[in-house]
Amino acid sequence: MVEATATSEKPIETTAARFRGDVLEASLQKLVLVDFWAPWCGPCKQLAPVIERLVAATGGKARLVKMNIEDDPSIADQLGVKSIPAVVAFQRGRPVDGFVGALPESEIKGFLERLLGPIEDAGDPLTTALALIEEGDMAGAHALLSELASKDPPDPKALTALARLYLAAQQFDAARAVIDRLPESARRDQEVAAIVAALDNAARAADLGEIDELKTRIGVNPNDMQAYFDLALALNARDQREEAADALLEIIRRDRSWNEDGGRKQLVQFFEAWGPMDKAAIAARRKLSTLLFS
């Protein structure tokens, strides 16, 4: 995420018992934003990474306090909070402003600037989204990437990252819809080509038999090249990359000419989908080299 200054504070979770100290007393010194949320609230998850990043960008001028209304509804009731996410700003011990809903980043930034003055650098949202993916916060990453993708024109890098996010979640139709929004020039990018290859492989794997059934076919007939091929696609669809590569390597070892070198061609497509630094791809390339040139 965006690096805050040394005086910035991380968001804290408060309760009704701690509300006076965490919010009212703290707001005598600086702006305090209270984010009312609940675990079941999807828009709350979308709002969280955006407001956290913007508050961090104030350099310690604001504090973010989160309050789970499912566990502790009394304060929200007293303030008349009827829907979430809702953010209430406190200064000098009293509420002074607020908003409801997962607003776009530009509107939240404007909200903060009305209370604090200009925020010079809120950081790069794409960098933040990618960092959230690394941290495992897929909901937060999706919120930022969706906002970037909704701009006109959309950010191609954000579209690519969003498609990769959908691909990882096996939401293949959503991933392909995002790819279709990319300009033609961006579709030549290596990462985009890898996503398209992965989507094609997933589509082909969807109609295959179960893995155990395919293994049984191979057990009955070890020269059933189609069974090895289908097994490779099915394994890859489950992200069992090493096993998928081994199935195709077995085709190459047994019958290089099968289906016009179909085993090797599919393996190369796997390499494109997995990326050049993927461990399974690196290992399979070595095995392929040994088969072809030994």
Sequence and secondary structure as in RCSB ss.txt:
>XXXX:A:sequence
MVEATATSEKPIETTAARFRGDVLEASLQKLVLVDFWAPWCGPCKQLAPVIERLVAATGGKARLVKMNIEDDPSI
ADQLGVKSIPAVVAFQRGRPVDGFVGALPESEIKGFLERLLGPIEDAGDPLTTALALIEEGDMAGAHALLSELAS
KDPPDPKALTALARLYLAAQQFDAARAVIDRLPESARRDQEVAAIVAALDNAARAADLGEIDELKTRIGVNPNDM
QAYFDLALALNARDQREEAADALLEIIRRDRSWNEDGGRKQLVQFFEAWGPMDKAAIAARRKLSTLLFS
>XXXX:A:secstr
     TT    EE  TTTHIIIIIIGGGTSEEEEEEE TT HHHHHHHHHHHHHHHTTTTSEEEEEEETTT  HH
HHHHT  SSSEEEEEETTEEEEEEES   HHHHHHHHHHHH        HHHHHHHHHHHT HHHHHHHHHHHHT
SSS  HHHHHHHHHHHHHTT HHHHHHHHHTS GGGGGSHHHHHHHHHHHHHHHHTTS  HHHHHHHHHH TT H
HHHHHHHHHHHHTT HHHHHHHHHHHHHH TTTTTTHHHHHHHHHHHHH TT HHHHHHHHHHHHHHH 
